Amino acid sequence: MHGSRGLSAAGRPLSSCFVFTGSAGVSPALTNRTQDKLATLDTTTPTWRSRGYLRHIDRSSLVQALTFRLYDAVPDSVVQAWKTELAWIEDLKPSDPREIALSKRIAQYEDAGHGHCWLRDERIAGLVEDCLLHFDGQRYRLISWCIMPNHVHSLIEVFDNWSLARILHSWKSFTAHKANEILERTGEFWFREYFDRFVRDDRHFANAVRYVEENPVKAGLAGSPEDWRWSSAYRMRKTG
């Protein structure tokens, strides 16, 4: 986040979870509570949840890097072909070269702008951004975000008594219904799944913020993170 010392994305006070060190960038510091959660994390516990597609870790107080996309942004047939080519199997560790290669291919395909790209429509992008910001400071802390033409990146800290699954469901169900009304269409809008990765430490946090805010630049859509209208970098420049 840029240019806003001590404020959340929606302008609300931040806790001591993150320490800001100037307008050029962030020096993150995870709270003791978050560090304790990481220290006791056990991948065999029920906090790991699966709907048959992807495994998710769902525990409050963790900072999570999220990506969710439109239903046609990356066709299942394309992903399945990559999995076969890479000899990909279920439950690979994030550090496995096959998992890394698959994730990179999906990200590159998303950034190439395939599918209907309804999020190019300012009405839809604005709807999604407003939804992300609506419960910032109540259900979660929205740290950074970027709304691309066919997918969304965000970095959030989930508050107690809320689950990642509930938050994503509320985002996707509300925006899908409203977007279909605006577009005068019916049917599937978002891809059924989302991709998440919990932030392990301060370095990972800084890299995650950078990845989210630089995505439009990497995709060739903006000259700098602050130039992309539907992002935390733009909002911090405008309001900071």
C-alpha positions as CSV (number, residue, x, y, z in Angstrom):
1,M,0.0,0.0,0.0
2,H,1.3,3.4,-0.8
3,G,1.0,6.9,0.7
4,S,-1.4,6.2,3.5
5,R,0.3,5.8,6.9
6,G,-1.8,4.0,9.5
7,L,-5.0,3.6,7.3
8,S,-6.7,0.6,5.8
9,A,-7.8,0.5,2.2
10,A,-11.1,2.1,3.1
11,G,-9.4,4.8,5.2
12,R,-10.0,3.1,8.6
13,P,-7.2,2.9,11.2
14,L,-4.9,-0.1,11.0
15,S,-3.9,-2.1,14.0
16,S,-0.2,-2.8,14.7
17,C,-0.4,-5.6,12.2
18,F,1.6,-3.7,9.6
19,V,4.2,-1.0,10.0
20,F,4.4,1.6,7.2
21,T,7.8,3.2,6.5
22,G,7.2,5.9,4.1
23,S,5.1,6.7,1.0
24,A,7.3,4.6,-1.4
25,G,6.3,1.2,0.0
26,V,5.6,-1.1,2.9
27,S,7.7,-2.7,5.6
28,P,5.3,-5.3,6.9
29,A,5.3,-6.7,10.4
30,L,3.0,-9.5,11.4
31,T,1.4,-9.3,14.8
32,N,2.3,-11.8,17.5
33,R,-1.2,-13.3,17.1
34,T,-0.7,-13.9,13.4
35,Q,2.8,-15.3,14.1
36,D,1.3,-17.7,16.7
37,K,-1.2,-18.9,14.2
38,L,1.5,-19.6,11.7
39,A,3.6,-21.4,14.3
40,T,0.8,-23.8,15.2
41,L,-0.5,-24.3,11.7
42,D,-1.2,-28.0,11.0
43,T,-2.2,-29.1,7.5
44,T,-3.9,-32.2,9.0
45,T,-6.5,-30.2,10.9
46,P,-10.0,-29.3,9.7
47,T,-8.9,-25.7,8.9
48,W,-7.9,-27.2,5.5
49,R,-11.1,-27.3,3.4
50,S,-11.7,-28.9,0.0
51,R,-14.7,-28.8,-2.3
52,G,-13.2,-31.4,-4.5
53,Y,-11.3,-28.9,-6.7
54,L,-8.7,-27.1,-4.6
55,R,-7.6,-27.3,-0.9
56,H,-8.0,-24.1,1.0
57,I,-6.7,-23.1,4.4
58,D,-9.4,-21.3,6.3
59,R,-8.4,-19.8,9.6
60,S,-8.9,-16.3,11.0
61,S,-6.0,-13.9,11.7
62,L,-4.0,-15.2,8.7
63,V,-3.1,-12.9,5.9
64,Q,-4.3,-14.5,2.6
65,A,-3.3,-13.7,-1.0
66,L,-6.4,-14.4,-3.2
67,T,-7.2,-14.7,-6.9
68,F,-10.6,-15.4,-8.4
69,R,-11.6,-15.1,-12.0
70,L,-14.4,-15.1,-14.5
71,Y,-15.8,-18.5,-15.4
72,D,-14.3,-18.4,-19.0
73,A,-11.0,-16.7,-18.2
74,V,-9.1,-20.0,-18.3
75,P,-11.1,-22.9,-19.8
76,D,-10.9,-26.2,-17.9
77,S,-9.8,-28.0,-21.0
78,V,-6.7,-25.8,-21.2
79,V,-5.9,-26.4,-17.5
80,Q,-6.4,-30.2,-17.9
81,A,-4.0,-30.3,-20.9
82,W,-1.4,-28.5,-18.9
83,K,-1.8,-30.9,-16.0
84,T,-1.3,-33.8,-18.3
85,E,1.8,-32.2,-19.9
86,L,3.3,-31.4,-16.5
87,A,2.5,-34.8,-14.9
88,W,0.6,-32.8,-12.3
89,I,-1.1,-34.8,-9.5
90,E,-3.3,-33.8,-6.6
91,D,-2.0,-32.4,-3.3
92,L,1.4,-31.2,-4.6
93,K,3.3,-28.9,-2.2
94,P,3.3,-25.3,-3.3
95,S,7.1,-25.6,-3.8
96,D,6.8,-28.5,-6.2
97,P,8.1,-27.5,-9.7
98,R,4.9,-28.9,-11.3
99,E,2.7,-26.8,-9.1
100,I,4.8,-23.7,-9.7
101,A,4.7,-24.3,-13.5
102,L,1.0,-24.8,-13.5
103,S,0.3,-21.6,-11.5
104,K,2.6,-19.6,-13.8
105,R,0.7,-20.8,-16.9
106,I,-2.6,-20.0,-15.4
107,A,-1.5,-16.5,-14.3
108,Q,-0.1,-15.8,-17.8
109,Y,-3.2,-17.0,-19.5
110,E,-5.3,-14.8,-17.2
111,D,-3.2,-11.8,-17.9
112,A,-3.5,-12.4,-21.7
113,G,-7.2,-11.3,-21.4
114,H,-9.1,-14.4,-22.6
115,G,-12.8,-14.8,-22.3
116,H,-15.5,-12.1,-22.1
117,C,-13.4,-9.9,-19.8
118,W,-16.5,-8.3,-18.3
119,L,-14.4,-6.5,-15.7
120,R,-13.2,-4.2,-18.5
121,D,-16.6,-2.6,-18.2
122,E,-16.3,0.3,-15.6
123,R,-19.7,-0.5,-14.2
124,I,-18.7,-4.0,-13.4
125,A,-15.2,-3.1,-12.1
126,G,-16.7,-0.4,-9.9
127,L,-19.2,-2.9,-8.6
128,V,-16.5,-5.4,-7.6
129,E,-14.3,-2.7,-6.1
130,D,-17.2,-1.4,-4.0
131,C,-17.9,-4.9,-2.8
132,L,-14.3,-5.5,-1.7
133,L,-14.3,-2.3,0.2
134,H,-17.7,-2.6,1.8
135,F,-16.8,-4.8,4.8
136,D,-13.2,-3.7,5.0
137,G,-12.5,-3.2,8.7
138,Q,-15.5,-5.3,9.8
139,R,-15.1,-8.8,8.4
140,Y,-11.5,-8.5,7.2
141,R,-8.7,-6.0,6.6
142,L,-8.4,-5.3,2.9
143,I,-4.7,-4.7,2.4
144,S,-4.3,-4.5,-1.4
145,W,-6.3,-5.4,-4.5
146,C,-6.3,-5.2,-8.3
147,I,-9.3,-5.8,-10.6
148,M,-8.0,-7.0,-13.9
149,P,-10.2,-7.5,-17.1
150,N,-11.0,-11.2,-16.3
151,H,-9.8,-11.8,-12.7
152,V,-9.2,-10.2,-9.3
153,H,-6.3,-10.2,-6.9
154,S,-6.6,-9.2,-3.3
155,L,-4.6,-9.5,0.0
156,I,-6.7,-9.6,3.1
157,E,-6.5,-10.4,6.8
158,V,-9.6,-12.4,7.9
159,F,-11.0,-11.3,11.3
160,D,-12.2,-13.6,14.0
161,N,-15.6,-15.2,13.5
162,W,-15.3,-15.0,9.8
163,S,-14.1,-17.6,7.3
164,L,-12.4,-17.1,4.0
165,A,-15.1,-19.2,2.4
166,R,-17.9,-17.0,3.7
167,I,-16.1,-13.9,2.5
168,L,-15.5,-15.2,-1.0
169,H,-19.0,-16.5,-1.3
170,S,-20.4,-13.1,-0.3
171,W,-18.2,-11.3,-2.8
172,K,-18.9,-13.6,-5.7
173,S,-22.6,-14.2,-5.2
174,F,-23.5,-10.5,-4.8
175,T,-21.3,-9.3,-7.6
176,A,-22.4,-12.1,-10.0
177,H,-26.1,-11.3,-9.4
178,K,-25.6,-7.5,-9.9
179,A,-23.2,-7.9,-12.8
180,N,-25.7,-10.1,-14.7
181,E,-28.4,-7.5,-14.1
182,I,-26.2,-4.8,-15.6
183,L,-25.1,-6.9,-18.5
184,E,-28.7,-8.2,-19.1
185,R,-27.7,-11.8,-19.0
186,T,-28.1,-14.9,-16.9
187,G,-25.9,-17.8,-16.1
188,E,-22.4,-18.4,-14.7
189,F,-20.3,-15.4,-14.0
190,W,-17.3,-16.4,-11.8
191,F,-15.3,-19.6,-11.9
192,R,-16.5,-21.9,-9.2
193,E,-13.1,-21.9,-7.3
194,Y,-10.7,-19.4,-6.0
195,F,-7.0,-19.6,-5.3
196,D,-5.5,-18.7,-2.0
197,R,-2.1,-18.8,-0.3
198,F,-1.5,-17.7,3.3
199,V,1.3,-15.2,3.9
200,R,4.2,-17.0,5.8
201,D,6.3,-14.0,6.9
202,D,7.2,-10.4,6.4
203,R,9.1,-11.0,3.2
204,H,6.2,-13.0,1.7
205,F,3.9,-10.2,2.7
206,A,5.9,-7.5,0.9
207,N,6.2,-9.8,-2.2
208,A,2.4,-10.4,-2.2
209,V,1.6,-6.7,-2.1
210,R,4.1,-6.1,-4.9
211,Y,2.6,-8.9,-7.0
212,V,-1.0,-7.6,-6.6
213,E,-0.2,-4.0,-7.4
214,E,2.2,-4.6,-10.2
215,N,-0.1,-7.1,-12.1
216,P,-1.5,-4.4,-14.5
217,V,2.0,-3.3,-15.3
218,K,3.2,-6.9,-15.9
219,A,0.1,-7.5,-18.2
220,G,0.9,-4.4,-20.2
221,L,-2.2,-2.5,-19.1
222,A,-0.6,0.3,-17.2
223,G,2.8,2.1,-17.0
224,S,2.9,2.1,-13.2
225,P,0.7,0.4,-10.5
226,E,-0.8,3.8,-9.6
227,D,-2.1,4.3,-13.1
228,W,-4.4,1.3,-13.0
229,R,-7.8,2.7,-12.0
230,W,-9.2,-0.4,-10.3
231,S,-6.4,-1.0,-7.7
232,S,-5.3,-0.2,-4.2
233,A,-2.2,1.6,-5.6
234,Y,-4.5,4.0,-7.5
235,R,-6.7,4.6,-4.5
236,M,-3.8,5.3,-2.2
237,R,-2.4,7.9,-4.7
238,K,-5.8,9.5,-5.0
239,T,-6.7,9.6,-1.3
240,G,-3.1,9.7,0.2
